[in-house]
Structure formats: structure tokens, C-alpha cells
Amino acid sequence: MSKKTKIGILFGQENTFPQAFVDRVNEKQSKFPAEFVRIDQVEQSVPTDYAVIIDRISQDVPFYKAFLKNAALTGTAVVNNPFWWSADEKFFNNALAVQLGVPVPKTILLPSKERPDDTNHNSFRNLQNMDWDAIFNHIGFPAFMKPHAGGGWKSVYKVDNPDQMFKAYDETGQLVMLYQEAIDFTDYFRCYCIGGKEVRIMPYEPRNPHHLRYAAEMQTTGDAGKKLLKKMTEYVLKLNHGLGYDFNTVEFAVRDGIPIAIDFCNPAPDADIHSVGQENFDWVVEAAATMAIDRAQKAQTGKDNLTWGTFVRGSIAGPVAVPSTEAKAEAPKATKTPKAAVAEEKPKKGKKTKE
């Protein structure tokens, strides 16, 4: 059992979820009081007194990301894992989904239109010319182009022909982009997954204004609807176990009865009561509070209390062997060293849209 005593939430501009989360954790128990995280000094390898921190903002604040990594190193269970979240991006997620057996749109990775800073043509000697005809034939039209590591529907384009695609591509600057088939869907869902086991499937309409996207109804009914819900639950759990996220949303577009995962890298998903609605909000608050308390109870002093996905845990390398402190090495012959020698060591066609 960890000696850490508190549960904290680190957040930015959102207003409704953080306070509701803190209140619910404190209503459910008193052993681990919940509060808004307070930071006044961050020193290397000095632990915090938080058993658990729910991270809702570090994707936008690098200082917070560094703070959370330090906290995780010293035993805090940070949700979501700040090391994995720093490395994760949408193209890898799609590739992993394919390996997990979860359907995703056909996707091609495109190099940035403009060279990154401090590079020149020699930096790209391994890169050949893109075979655009082959790419267009494989992906088809309409198609979507979006940043490979982006979010919030920033710099997302819908294109209907090569001319629109190239015009949009010219606007992307140094962004590495995904070029992805558009899915003509009959149903669309957004699914919360909390703690790797609690799943909430919500009808969702991404083409509506932001505040009305959850004002949608499931179109698939009867046995087909039950089968669809079961399959989406299976896919949500597969993806989150593979990625190692404790708090995430997965979006599915349903085509010909098959749920296709569109977006499943949302480790700080919208949880505002004014957009998700009262019922969904209450579910998220309760599930998050229960998960945080459980993580605080299970945290162990001196251990890595983060969640790691099966992709990482399945590494063939395994744990690093620690040399025995009892091993004896042949001592070198003593020599005199001068003191001075010591070293110091949604979208309009062809236009940017906002999700």
C-alpha cells in the first residue's frame, strides 16, 4: 500500500467535470481526499503526496507533462500514462488496431509538405516521390486528410478530387498528415472506456454543431442493434487494453453493419455536462471516481503504478537484468590522479474544419 494520501485532478479550461469528480470521490470515501492538484515546486525525483492524478490538460502544457512524468517516476498512478501519451499518435493507433483485428479506414501517411526547421534536401535522401495515382486509387474519394498526431478536429480537410487534395495539402505546412478513406456511415457512436473495463456507448452525430453532437439516436435496432453494441464493446476493450489507456473515448462509424474505429486516441475526452448531457456526465463522473479510488487503494510504494498497454508489456526484451551487488570485479592497480583531472559530470470541402 502506498503512503501517498490524496487523489488529484489536473485540468485547464473545463469547469463542470473537475469539481464534480472531486466531490464524488470525497462522497464515496475519506481515506484518499480528492482535490485540484496544487503545484508550487517541482524538483527532480522528489515525490508528491498524490496516490493518483487524473490528467486532463498536459497535452497542452509541456510543464505539466514533465511534472507528471516525475510524479509517475516516484510512484503516483497518473491517468493516463504520461510516457505513453507523449509517444502515441493516430497513425500508430491505426496500425495497432489492424493487428488487434479492429476495422479502421484505409490510411496512408504523408510527409509534411514543408521541410521541418533545421533540415534541407539532404535530410530527405531516403524519401522517394509519392506515387499519388496509386494513393488515390487505394484510398478513393471522398477522403479526409488530418494531422497524424492531432486532435480536436484541427487542420482536418475533406477532399473530393486530386485538385482539392493538393490545394489542402499546400496549407498543412510542417504537419505530418494522414490521408484516409471517408466512411459513409449509417450509425455513429462515441464510447467512453474508463479503467479498462467500464464502457459507455453513446450515439453521436459528428456533423452536428458541437453542443448537439450527442443529440442523436441509434438507427440500428433489434437483434442487429444488440449484435452491434456487443461488437463495439469488444473493440473498445481491445483498443484500450492494447494502448493502455485508463480514460479514453473511441469513435465508430458503422458501415454495412460493421463498426469501423475512426478516432480512438482521446486520452482527455470531452466530459463537459453541457456537451455530453446529464446522463452521460453522471456516468463519467461515477466511473472516473470509482476508478481513481481503486487505483489509489492498489498503488504500491516504490513501484511503477502506471498502466501499460499490451503492446508495451509484450516486448520480447523483457525486464533488464540488474547486476548482483555481490559480484566481485578485479580491482585495477591504484594510480595517483591529480585533483585537477576529476571530471564534472466536420467539414467544408477542401477547407479546414473544426471537430
Secondary structure, DSSP 8 states (H G I E B T S, - for coil): -----EEEEE-SS--HHHHHHHHHHHHH-SSS-EEE---S---TT---SEEEEEESSTTT-HHHHHHHHHHHHTT-EEES-HHHHHH--HHHHHHHHHHHT-----EEEE--SS--TT--GGGGTT-----HHHHHHHH-SSEEEEETT--TTTTBEEESSHHHHHHHHTT-TT--EEEEE----SEEEEEEEETTTEEEEEE--TTS-GGGTT-------HHHHHHHHHHHHHHHHHHHHHHT-SEEEEEEEEETTEEEEEE---SS----HHHH-HHHHHHHHHHHHHHHHHHHHH--TTS------HHHHT-TT-S-----TT------------GGG-------BTS-B--
